[in-house]
Amino acid sequence: MEDDIARIFGGDRMKSIAETMHLPDDMPISNGIITKQIERAQKVVEGRNYSIRKQVLSYDDVMNAQREIIYKERGKVLDGMDVHEQILDMIDDLAEEIIGYYADYKTDYQTWDYAAFNQSLEQKMLPQGTNLMTPELCSCFDVYKLKDAVLKVALKDYNDKIEATKADGFDFGELERVVLLKTVDSKWMDHIDAMDALRRGIGLRGYGQRDPVIAYRQEGWDMFEDMVSRIHSETASILLKIHVEKREDGSTSSVRQNIAAAQKSVRSDKKVGRNDP
């Protein structure tokens, strides 16, 4: 009778009944009261195990949904989808993020940190030495005009780079796809690790009566949105800052090294998230 079910559910009561009835330890359990007690215990165990399995499935549902989104979009790129318009949207978003961080018109624009403002723009978007942001420009009190000024410089430089590489017979559209895929793969792997850590730690927090699955789902999707934002920011920045060099033999194999160098440069700087420069 000292099995797991007996110890966990109703063990003391079952043992008391057995002692009262002077039942030998090796007697088969056939008494109706004891049998019903075991049946109830088994149902409790089965219910508990079902709840655990259901909770695991609920956790898995979140990751499966996120994986489906990533793999679907990744598959389109692998199939050769033109991503140029998406890249332009990412560049637009990146400009808005940086400006949104540094250009706070609730404060006196003459006191802004223009050195840090220009440094962030030039590390992520604009040619070195542009020094675009000045008190004179920012006196317009219009963040959209600031963004237009940034995009005018950034997109001219980007389009000039595209045209120059096309003249050399290089497929810049393929480079856009490669950079996007590499960034997606890198950020997705980081996200998997982060979600695993969240899953292992979510039950240890003091949520009171809050369902840990609901907390996991909400935080998991917030993390997913942040990952997507960082994919966009880093992809845009890498493509804006990359240098495509043509070798004397006409090959473009050095592009891989240039991608790695651009990634290192972007990642060494403070990353731009939805609320960061």
VENJOKA-V45320 format. One record per residue. N is the residue number from 0. PHI is phi in whole degrees, -180 to 180 (none if undefined). PSI is psi in whole degrees, 0 to 359 (none if undefined). NEAR is the number of other C-alpha atoms within 10 Angstrom. Layout:
N;PHI;PSI;NEAR + N;PHI;PSI;NEAR
This chain:
0;none;343;17 + 1;-83;50;12 + 2;-91;180;8 + 3;-61;315;9 + 4;-63;317;18 + 5;-64;321;18 + 6;-70;322;13 + 7;-82;319;12 + 8;-124;106;17 + 9;74;19;16 + 10;-62;316;19 + 11;-64;318;13 + 12;-67;318;13 + 13;-64;320;20 + 14;-66;320;18 + 15;-63;318;12 + 16;-62;317;15 + 17;-64;320;18 + 18;-69;321;12 + 19;-62;322;9 + 20;-87;2;9 + 21;54;47;9 + 22;-86;136;13 + 23;-64;152;9 + 24;-63;328;12 + 25;-94;10;7 + 26;-76;135;9 + 27;-60;144;9 + 28;-81;105;14 + 29;-132;350;9 + 30;-62;137;11 + 31;-60;318;9 + 32;-63;313;12 + 33;-67;319;18 + 34;-60;316;13 + 35;-65;324;12 + 36;-63;318;18 + 37;-66;318;20 + 38;-60;318;13 + 39;-64;319;15 + 40;-62;318;18 + 41;-63;321;15 + 42;-65;321;11 + 43;-64;316;14 + 44;-62;314;15 + 45;-62;320;12 + 46;-65;319;12 + 47;-64;316;12 + 48;-63;322;12 + 49;-64;319;12 + 50;-63;320;12 + 51;-64;314;12 + 52;-63;320;12 + 53;-65;320;12 + 54;-66;318;14 + 55;-61;317;13 + 56;-63;322;14 + 57;-64;319;16 + 58;-61;314;20 + 59;-64;326;13 + 60;-59;322;13 + 61;-64;310;17 + 62;-65;322;19 + 63;-64;320;13 + 64;-66;318;11 + 65;-68;319;16 + 66;-62;320;13 + 67;-62;319;11 + 68;-63;311;12 + 69;-64;313;15 + 70;-67;326;13 + 71;-65;312;12 + 72;-68;321;13 + 73;-63;321;17 + 74;-62;322;13 + 75;-62;318;13 + 76;-67;318;18 + 77;-62;330;12 + 78;-79;1;9 + 79;95;17;11 + 80;-61;138;14 + 81;-72;120;14 + 82;-108;11;15 + 83;-59;315;14 + 84;-64;324;9 + 85;-64;319;13 + 86;-62;318;21 + 87;-62;322;15 + 88;-65;321;12 + 89;-65;321;20 + 90;-64;318;25 + 91;-60;315;19 + 92;-65;321;18 + 93;-64;317;29 + 94;-61;318;24 + 95;-65;322;20 + 96;-65;313;19 + 97;-65;314;23 + 98;-64;319;21 + 99;-62;333;19 + 100;-81;316;14 + 101;-91;331;18 + 102;-95;89;21 + 103;-108;99;13 + 104;-76;2;14 + 105;-77;346;6 + 106;-115;169;9 + 107;-69;119;10 + 108;-61;337;19 + 109;-72;344;12 + 110;-100;3;8 + 111;-64;157;17 + 112;-86;85;13 + 113;-70;332;18 + 114;-64;313;11 + 115;-68;323;12 + 116;-58;307;20 + 117;-69;325;22 + 118;-62;316;18 + 119;-64;317;20 + 120;-63;318;24 + 121;-78;334;19 + 122;-74;333;18 + 123;-114;336;32 + 124;-136;313;28 + 125;-103;158;25 + 126;-61;147;15 + 127;-61;140;13 + 128;85;5;9 + 129;-64;317;12 + 130;48;52;15 + 131;-72;317;17 + 132;-80;122;20 + 133;-137;160;16 + 134;-58;327;12 + 135;-64;313;9 + 136;-65;318;13 + 137;-78;354;17 + 138;-71;355;13 + 139;-70;342;12 + 140;57;37;13 + 141;-143;107;12 + 142;-66;334;16 + 143;-71;325;13 + 144;-67;324;13 + 145;-64;317;22 + 146;-64;319;19 + 147;-60;321;14 + 148;-66;318;15 + 149;-65;312;20 + 150;-65;327;21 + 151;-60;316;11 + 152;-73;313;15 + 153;-64;314;22 + 154;-73;328;17 + 155;-63;314;12 + 156;-63;320;16 + 157;-68;314;19 + 158;-66;323;12 + 159;-61;320;11 + 160;-66;318;18 + 161;-63;313;16 + 162;-65;321;13 + 163;-65;319;14 + 164;-73;326;17 + 165;-63;322;13 + 166;-63;334;10 + 167;-91;5;13 + 168;83;17;13 + 169;-94;138;18 + 170;-89;95;13 + 171;-70;332;18 + 172;-61;324;15 + 173;-67;322;16 + 174;-63;319;16 + 175;-60;318;20 + 176;-66;317;23 + 177;-63;314;17 + 178;-63;317;20 + 179;-62;315;22 + 180;-64;316;19 + 181;-63;321;16 + 182;-69;317;19 + 183;-59;312;23 + 184;-61;317;16 + 185;-65;312;11 + 186;-69;326;17 + 187;-66;319;19 + 188;-64;319;11 + 189;-62;321;12 + 190;-66;320;18 + 191;-59;315;14 + 192;-63;318;11 + 193;-66;321;15 + 194;-68;325;21 + 195;-66;318;14 + 196;-65;321;11 + 197;-63;317;16 + 198;-64;320;20 + 199;-72;332;10 + 200;-100;348;12 + 201;-63;325;17 + 202;-76;347;14 + 203;-89;352;9 + 204;-86;159;8 + 205;-88;78;9 + 206;-89;359;11 + 207;63;238;7 + 208;-89;5;6 + 209;-75;134;9 + 210;-67;123;11 + 211;-61;331;20 + 212;-66;319;18 + 213;-64;317;12 + 214;-62;318;15 + 215;-63;316;20 + 216;-63;314;17 + 217;-66;312;13 + 218;-67;323;15 + 219;-62;319;22 + 220;-74;328;16 + 221;-62;317;11 + 222;-65;323;16 + 223;-65;315;20 + 224;-63;321;13 + 225;-66;321;16 + 226;-62;315;19 + 227;-61;318;18 + 228;-61;319;18 + 229;-72;327;20 + 230;-60;313;23 + 231;-64;314;23 + 232;-63;313;26 + 233;-71;321;28 + 234;-61;313;26 + 235;-61;315;26 + 236;-66;317;28 + 237;-61;314;26 + 238;-68;325;24 + 239;-70;327;23 + 240;-99;352;25 + 241;-71;146;19 + 242;-115;121;16 + 243;-97;115;22 + 244;-108;135;15 + 245;-100;127;16 + 246;-78;166;10 + 247;-61;329;7 + 248;-83;2;6 + 249;87;358;11 + 250;-78;161;13 + 251;-125;25;17 + 252;-65;339;12 + 253;-70;350;13 + 254;-60;322;16 + 255;-59;317;14 + 256;-66;323;13 + 257;-67;324;17 + 258;-63;314;21 + 259;-62;320;15 + 260;-66;319;16 + 261;-66;320;21 + 262;-62;317;21 + 263;-63;319;12 + 264;-65;316;16 + 265;-66;316;21 + 266;-75;338;15 + 267;-73;338;10 + 268;-88;163;12 + 269;-63;126;12 + 270;-73;149;15 + 271;-94;115;22 + 272;-104;199;19 + 273;-67;335;20 + 274;-128;14;10 + 275;-120;156;12 + 276;-78;none;22
